Amino acid sequence: MSAPDELRAVALETPEVMAARAKARRRRSIALAIALALFAVTFYTLTIVKMGPALFDRSL
């Protein structure tokens, strides 16, 4: 069974709606990038802290 044609019709988005969705998508992307960067910095910092200060006293 399929829906009647009037239920299947897709309303075209206005430029304002498209701009609002693009703005929301961009804000989500920026927030995700910031979260990922903080996650990476946290792991890097924890790794250095766990290795301790002796890490920098080793001979090469």
C-alpha positions as CSV (number, residue, x, y, z in Angstrom):
1,M,0.0,0.0,0.0
2,S,1.2,3.4,-0.8
3,A,0.2,6.8,0.5
4,P,-2.0,9.1,-1.5
5,D,-0.3,11.5,-3.8
6,E,-1.2,14.5,-1.7
7,L,0.7,12.9,1.3
8,R,3.7,12.1,-0.8
9,A,4.1,15.6,-2.2
10,V,7.3,17.2,-0.8
11,A,7.1,20.9,0.0
12,L,9.9,22.9,-1.4
13,E,12.1,24.7,1.1
14,T,12.3,28.4,1.1
15,P,15.7,30.1,1.0
16,E,15.2,31.2,4.6
17,V,14.6,27.6,5.8
18,M,17.6,26.4,3.7
19,A,19.8,29.2,5.2
20,A,18.7,28.3,8.8
21,R,19.4,24.6,8.2
22,A,22.9,25.5,6.8
23,K,23.6,27.7,9.7
24,A,22.6,25.0,12.2
25,R,24.7,22.4,10.3
26,R,27.7,24.7,10.4
27,R,27.3,25.3,14.1
28,R,27.0,21.6,14.8
29,S,30.2,20.9,12.7
30,I,32.1,23.6,14.6
31,A,31.0,22.2,17.9
32,L,32.0,18.7,16.8
33,A,35.4,19.9,15.7
34,I,36.0,21.7,19.0
35,A,34.9,18.6,21.0
36,L,37.2,16.4,18.9
37,A,40.2,18.8,19.4
38,L,39.6,18.9,23.1
39,F,39.4,15.1,23.2
40,A,42.7,14.8,21.3
41,V,44.4,17.4,23.6
42,T,43.1,15.6,26.7
43,F,44.6,12.3,25.6
44,Y,47.9,13.9,24.6
45,T,48.1,15.6,28.0
46,L,47.2,12.5,29.9
47,T,49.8,10.5,28.0
48,I,52.5,13.0,28.9
49,V,51.4,13.2,32.5
50,K,51.3,9.4,32.8
51,M,54.8,9.0,31.4
52,G,56.1,11.4,34.1
53,P,59.0,13.8,34.2
54,A,61.5,11.1,33.5
55,L,60.4,11.1,29.9
56,F,62.5,14.3,29.3
57,D,65.6,13.0,31.1
58,R,66.3,10.0,28.8
59,S,69.4,9.9,26.7
60,L,68.9,9.8,22.9
